[in-house]
């Protein structure tokens, strides 16, 4: 049982290090931005994340539309 736990910990450690090699080695290394808002191609098309688009749509509504939407 202990062997399985130790082996699992070793495998997890190796996998974590392998995922972080690029970030650790490069001086300005950082995780890639996988968020929809960070994609320049989608930004050119006017596509953003659902939360941002919902917020922007709420700014274009008048008070009556906002109250009606929340009911």
C-alpha positions in Angstrom: 0.0 0.0 0.0 2.8 2.4 0.9 4.6 1.6 -2.3 1.5 2.6 -4.4 1.3 6.0 -2.5 5.0 6.7 -3.0 4.9 5.7 -6.6 1.8 8.0 -7.1 3.6 10.9 -5.5 6.7 10.4 -7.7 4.5 10.2 -10.8 2.6 13.4 -9.9 5.9 15.2 -9.1 7.4 14.2 -12.5 4.3 15.2 -14.4 4.1 18.6 -12.6 7.8 19.3 -13.4 7.3 18.3 -17.0 4.4 20.7 -17.4 6.4 23.5 -15.8 9.7 23.1 -17.6 9.0 25.9 -20.1 8.0 28.2 -17.4 10.9 27.4 -15.1 13.6 27.6 -17.9 12.5 30.8 -19.7 13.3 34.0 -18.0 9.9 35.6 -18.9 8.1 32.3 -18.8 4.4 32.3 -17.9 1.4 30.1 -18.4 -0.4 30.7 -21.7 -3.6 32.7 -21.6 -6.3 30.2 -22.6 -9.2 32.5 -21.8 -11.4 33.6 -24.7 -10.7 37.2 -24.0 -7.0 36.6 -24.4 -7.4 35.3 -28.0 -6.5 38.1 -30.5 -8.3 36.4 -33.4 -11.6 36.2 -31.5 -11.1 39.8 -30.3 -10.9 41.0 -33.9 -14.3 39.4 -34.5 -15.8 41.0 -31.5 -16.1 37.8 -29.5 -15.4 37.8 -25.8 -16.2 35.7 -22.8 -19.8 35.2 -21.9 -19.5 37.2 -18.7 -18.0 40.2 -20.5 -20.6 40.1 -23.3 -23.4 39.9 -20.7 -22.0 42.9 -18.9 -21.7 44.9 -22.1 -25.2 44.0 -23.1 -26.4 45.2 -19.7 -24.8 48.5 -20.2 -26.8 49.0 -23.4 -30.2 48.3 -21.7 -32.4 50.9 -20.1 -33.8 50.5 -16.6 -37.1 48.9 -17.7 -35.2 46.2 -19.7 -32.9 45.5 -16.8 -35.7 45.1 -14.4 -37.6 42.9 -16.8 -34.6 40.7 -17.4 -34.0 40.0 -13.7 -37.6 38.8 -13.1 
